[in-house]
Amino acid sequence: MIVLAIYSGKGDRMKRAILVVVDSLGIGQMDDVVECRPQDVGADTFRHILDTIREIEIPNFEKLGINKLLHHKRLQNIDNMGSYGILNLEHQGADSYLGHQEIMGSKPKEPLLVPFSFYKDMVVEKLINEGHKVTCLEKDRPYILVDDFVIVADNIETDYGQIYNVTGPLDDISFDKIIEIGEKVRSVVKVNRVIALGGEGVSLSRILESIEERDDGLVGVNSPKSGVYNQGYLSRHLGYGVNPQTQVSTLLAKSNYEVILIGKMQDVIECEHATKIPKVDTEQVMTSIIEVMQQATTGMIAATVQETDLAGHAQDPQKYAEKLMIVDKYLGDIIEGMNDEDMLLVTADHGNDPTIGFRQHTREKTFLLVYGRKLRPVDLGERSTLSDIAATIADYFGVGNTENGSSFLNIIMVS
């Protein structure tokens, strides 16, 4: 059961923004992929799932207006109850962490793109100087073992040189210790993200057995194979060049609005006064939204469905469709539970086409669906950044401007 400390709002403070990010549900390649990511040419996550899985049913997405964007023969052409639009990625590549920072209103910065081998010696020196035990288990493979239980290596589930993982078995070492190691790695490296993560019920030997080398030379732990996601999973994303103070989550919290972060959202968004609810299972993420809606009377409920992204990495369109249908089922319950002042926003952070033939994210535009009982259902057009979501939420609550993004509130508000 989720128990919240609820702000006792009055008058116009009885409004909520409910943000659902379906991780990796892109709707077609970005215009720049031919030049910057030719491997992503032809990527189209949402449409290719519809093409591949014939039994998929997503009636609530249809009601909100998704087929105004997809124009797919498998979906109904019905009157849309929500507004709809296309969002371009302003961040480089196709990254969950950067995508979420952009959604929350941050201007993407340009990190270095280098493998862990580039920083390995500097990281080893830093950790030894800080009193940690460091072991290089394989001379020719660039990963390290820290304090007997923690592996520091490349993230092999994303683009080359973007992320380093700091992975440990939580039955043997505390998550605080893993974070401590991750923060020291972060202080040395300038890639876009360091992820400290761990799970219960896994051993160091299983993590070591899950170390793989990609064709491009990256070496790291295959996280799904290692089992860290299966039980007691915890993670902390340590980003580069992100100022949480200019994000909509912090602006709302500083104005005494409730901020509740659910699922992967609470892993990647830093907000000091937010209530954080860790979940991976899609049904648990969606039911947590509904449970929170029954308690929180004001502010922002922001959740990320992660298992769609995991299905993309696994190149499993059937599993992707199953998770998407769970999201759709509970979207109906969310809509039914909304009050007159609520705003629902459904979107994605990039693509991860499960039919493309490789296991990394794809650089795709994303969809945006917006619904409220007092909001007009209109075409929002094609917009330049995911940050327009944050700018609109901030505008709706009157809490000032986010670092990035342009509000579309004036387009959807009934005058």
N, C-alpha and C positions, 0 to 999 in steps of 0.2 A: 504493500500500500504506500502511495506517495503522500507525504504530509508537507504542506507548504506554510511558511509564515506569510500570511496574506496582508497586503496593504489595504487599509480601509478607505477606498476611494469614494469620491462624491461627484455628482454631476457629470461633466464631460470627461472625467477620468475613468468612467466605466466603459472603456473601449479596449479592444485587444487586437493585436496583429498575430495571426497564426501562420507561421512560415514553415513549409514542408519542402525540403530539398531531397529530391530523388537522385541520389549520387550516380552520376555518369550517364543520365538519360538524355543524351544529345539528340539533335534533330537535323544533322547534316553538317558536312565539313565547312570549316571557316574558309573565307575567301583566300586566305594567305597560305593554305597548306601546300599548294604546288611549289611555292618557293621555300617555305620554312620546315615543312614536315611532309615530304612527298609520300611517305609510307601511309599517311592518313587519307590520301585521295580516295574518294568513294565511301568513306565512313558515314554511317547514318543509323545510329543505334536504334532509335525508336521505330523507324520504318522497317528496318531489317528484322527486328523482333516480330513485327506484325506480318512480314512476308514469310517468316520461317515457322511460326507457331500458330497454327490455324484455329486452335480452340481458345485463344485468348479473348477475354471479355473485360472491357474497361468502361462500363456505362457512365461512371461519374466523371472520368476524364472527358468523355464525349459531351456530357451536359455542360461542363465548364468551358468547352470550346476548342479542344485539342485538334479536331479535324479541320478547323479553320486554318490551322498551320500545316498539318500533315497532308491533307487532301488524299487520304488513303482509302482505297476501295473497300477495305475490310471494316471501316468504321462508318457509323451513321452520320449523315449530314442533317443535323437537327439544330434548332435554334439554340444559341449559346446563352447560358445564364451568367457567364463570366466574361471578363475582358481577356484578351489574348494578345501575345506579342512574341517577338523573337529577340533574344539577347545575344550579343557578341561577347567573346572573351577579350578582355583587355590585358589579362596577364599572359606571360609567355607560356608556350607549351600547352599542357592540358593537365592541371594539377588540382587535386582536391583541396589541399591546404590553401593554395593561392586563390582558388575559386571561391572558397568560403570567406576568405578575407575580403575579396572583391565584393561578394554578396553583402557583407556587413559594412561596406562603404570605404574600404581602403584603396588607395591608389597603388597598383602593383609596382614594385621596385624590381630592378634587374639584378639577380644574383649571379654568381659564378656557376657554370655547369662543368664540374670536374668529378671524376671518380674518387672514391675514398683513398685509392693508392696515392693520389696527389697530396693528400693531407696526412697520410698514415704516420709518417715519422714525427711530424709536429704534434699530432694528437698523442702519440706514445710518450713523447717528451713531457708534454703538459701533464698527463695523468701520473707519470712517475714522479714528477716534481711535486705533485699534490698528494703524494703518499699512497697511490694505488699500485697494486700488483698488476703488471701487464705481461701477457704471454703471447708470443707469435707462434701459433700451432703449426702453420704450414709456410714454409719459406717462400714459396712461389705464388701464394694466394693472399691477397691484401685484406685480411681481416684480423682482428685481435680479440683475445679473451682478457677481460678485466675482472679482477677480484674473484677469480675462479668460476664465476657463473654468468658473466655478462658478455655477449658478443657485440662488437662494434664493426659494422660492415656497410656495404652499399645496400640500398633498397632496390631489389631486383623486380619489383612489381610496377615500377614507374619509369619515366624517361631517364636516359643516360645522364648521370652526374647531378641529379636534382636533389636527392634525399639520401641521408644516411640513417640506418636503424641501429638502435641500442636496445638489444633484446635480452630478457632474462626470465628464468623460471621463478615464479613468485612463491613457490613452496620453499625455495632455498635462499632467496634474497628479497628484501623489501622493495616495494615500488619506489619509495623515497630514495633508496640507494641507487636504483636504476636512473631516476630523474637526476640525481646529483652527478652521475657519470655523464648523462646526456647533456647537462648544462655546461660541463667542462669541455665536452666535444664542441658544443655550440659556440663557445667563446673563442675557439680556434678557427672554425671553418666559416666560409661565406657562401655556401650553397643555400638553396631556398628553405630547406627544412631538415631538422634532426628530429626523429621520432623515438622517444623512450617508450618501450612497450614490454608487456609481460603477460603471462597467463598462469593459472593454477593447473595442477594435474599434468604438467609437462616437465620433463627432465632436461638437464644440460645435454645429455647424450642424444636425446631426440632432436633438440635444436641443432646440435652439430651435424647430425645425420641429414638435416634439411638444408644444409648449405649447398648452394648450387652456383655454377658459373654460366652466365649467359653467353650467347654467341658474340656479343660485343665486348666481352671481357669483364663485365661487372660480376663481382662475387658477393653473395649475401645469403641470408636466411630466407627460404621460401616460407613466409609466415603462415599461410593456410596449412601447408604440409606439416609444419612444426607443431600445430595444435594450440598455439597461443590464443586463438580466437574462441576456442571451444568452451572454456570455463574460467570465470573470474578475470576476464580480459580487462586490462587497464592500459591506457596510453596517454601520453602528453606530447603535443606537437610544439616544437620550439622553432619559431619562424625567423625569417630574416627581413628586416626593414619594415616591420608592421607596428603601427602605433594604435593600440586598443582604445586610447582615449578619444580618438576621432571616429570610432565605429558606433553604429546605431545602438548596439547592445549597451555600451557604456554610457552613451548619452541618455538613454532611457533610465538606466539604473541610477545615475546621478540626479535624475529628476524624480526619484522615488517611485518609479514604475517597476512592477515585477518583471524580471527577465528570467525565463526558464529555458535552459538549453538541454536538449534530449538527444541521446544517441551519439553519433560521431560529431555532431555539432558541439557537444561539451568537450570533446577531445581537442578540437582545433581552434575554438574561439576563446580568447582570454577576456574574462569579465569578472572583476573582483567580487561584485555583489550578486552575481547570478546564482540561481539554484541549478545544480547540475545533476542530471539523471543519466548515468551510463547504461546504454543498451546497444546490442548488436542485432538481435533477432527482430525481424521486420514487424511481426505482429506485436511484440512488446513495445517497440518504438511507437507504433500507431496507437495502441491502447493507452500508452503513457500520455500522449497528447490529449486524448479524451478525458482521462482521469484528471489531468491538470486543469483542463477547461472547466471541470466541475467545481474547482476550488479557486482558481485565480480569476479575479474579477477585472483586472486591468493589466496593461503591459504587453509584453511580447513572449509568445511561446514559439521557439524555433527548434526544429528537429531535422535530423538527417537520417535517411534510410540508406544504410551502408551495404546491405546484402546484394543490392542490384549491382553495385560496383564489383563486389567479390565475384558475382556471376559473370561479369564481363571479363575479369581477369582469368577466370576458369574457361572462357570461351564456351559458355553453356547457355544458349538462348532459351532453353526450356526452363531452367532455374530462374533466369532473368524474368521471364514472363510470369512465372509463379509468384515471385516477389512483387512484381508490378500489380498483379491482380489483388494481392493482399493490401497494397497501398490504396488501390481503387475502392475496395470494399469499405475501408475505414474512412476514406474521404467522404463517403455518403453520411457516415455517422457524425463526422466533424461538422459538415454543412448543417445537418439537422440540429446540432447542439449550439450553433452560433446564435448570438443575439443581434439586435438591430445595429449595434455600433461596431461589430467585428469585421475585420478584413482578413480574408484567407488568400495567401499567395503560395503557389506551387511552382517549383522550378527545378533546375539541375545546375551542376557546376562545370560540366565538360561532357565528353563522350567516352564510351568504352564499348565499342561495337563487338558483340560476342560472335559475330560471323566473319570478322575481318582476317583472321588467320594468325594473329599474334596476341600476346597477353598484356599489352600496355594500353594506357589511356589513348583516346583519339581526340584530336583537336576539333571540336564541333561547336556550333552554335547551340544555344539551349532555348527551351520554351519558357514562357511565363503565362500563368493563368491566375487571374485575380477575381475574387468574388466577395461581395458584401450585399446585404439586403438593401442598403441605401446607396449602392454604387451602380453606375451605369455600365452595361456590358458593351464595350467598344473595342475597336481594333487599335492596339497600342503601337503598331508598326514595328519596324526593326530598329533596335536601340543599340548604342555603342558599347555599353558596359553592364555587367551584372550589378554594379553599384547603384543603378537606378532603383533597385529594390530597397536598399537601405535609405536612400535619399527620400523615397516616397513614404516609408514608415516613419522616418524622423519628421517629415512634414506633417503627416497625419496626427502625430502626437504633439507637434509644436515644440520640439526639444532642441532646435538648432540644426546646423548643417553638418553632414558627414564630410569626411575629407574628399570624397569622390562621388560622382553620380548626379543625375538630374531627376527631380521628382516629376512623376506623371499624375500626381494627385488631382490637379485641376482638370485633367481629361476625364477622370472617372467619377468625380464627385458630382452629385446632382445639385445644381445651383438653386 
